């Protein structure tokens, strides 16, 4: 018997607690994982924590190993790195990434974990889910060598997109954010930086990830004629206003949605291959600049409200488990 584990649950909008729950017996095709680190995805996870998932999206927004239903109580999260304590011989003792919530130990199918490369530190590997989103966004955006690109919104996803794009030869990649402290992160990622007022225009492509109407409006303003904004933001139940009069039609602009739940048509890759690619990209130490906050697992009930209300401002908030 694996015994019991401690898990973080969102008990009502804006509140959470750590609960004890029993673990099931391990079957032949399953693994028992002891968590080393998990990560808080500030955009989606704080929106869930605040109770902002629209009823129409409850089914689509479920995390792979979510328990409970929106708005609460719900166990939610999808950035987890741990060590396989029991399972198939090829996996025992290996460090793995999975789309599991914040919990000290858990049992999942062996097919639900991905081995972390030996040269990727476990703490950095927590970013795999976010970098996977960035990979999918770049596939949707289909940038070309020499493009002038802006990434509007310097959160976890926006910074991850900027990092991936910065490796494309001959491109001008500029991270745009109202927070000027993001300039240091942009530099570490190999991208330029500007505030919205100072951002360079005439862009062939803009990736929008600020989750604000102002950010989407500025993204459209930065485009060259016949160019595209790829929209990554998830607004939940908040209404969005954007000027589709003025220059939108005369300049023949496009707003294109991108969502990690679906691989772009024509991209012949499986979800497992996409995640493996994200972990391969995380060999690059530039991504360490995205981990800007830390706490222990036992502190999550006090930390998540501060992340949700903005009083604790971080990119990826890394959660450490006992002994790590």
Secondary structure, 3 states (H helix, E strand, C coil): CCCEEEEEEEEECCEEEEEEEECCCCCCCEEEEEEEEEEECHHHHHHHHCCCCCHHHCCCCCCCCCEECCCCCEECCCCEEEEEEECCCCCCCCEEEECCCCECEEEEEHHHCEECCCCCCHHHHCCHHHHHHHHHHHHHHCCCCCCEEEEECCCHHHHHHHHHHCCCCCCEEEEECCCCCHHHHHHHHCCEEECHHHCCCCEEEEEECCCCHHHHHHHHHCEEEEEEEEECCCCCCCCCCCCCCCCCCCCCCEEEECCCCCCCCCCCCCHHHHHHHHHHHCCCHHHHHHEEEEEEHHHHHHHHHHHHHCCCCCCEEEEECCCC
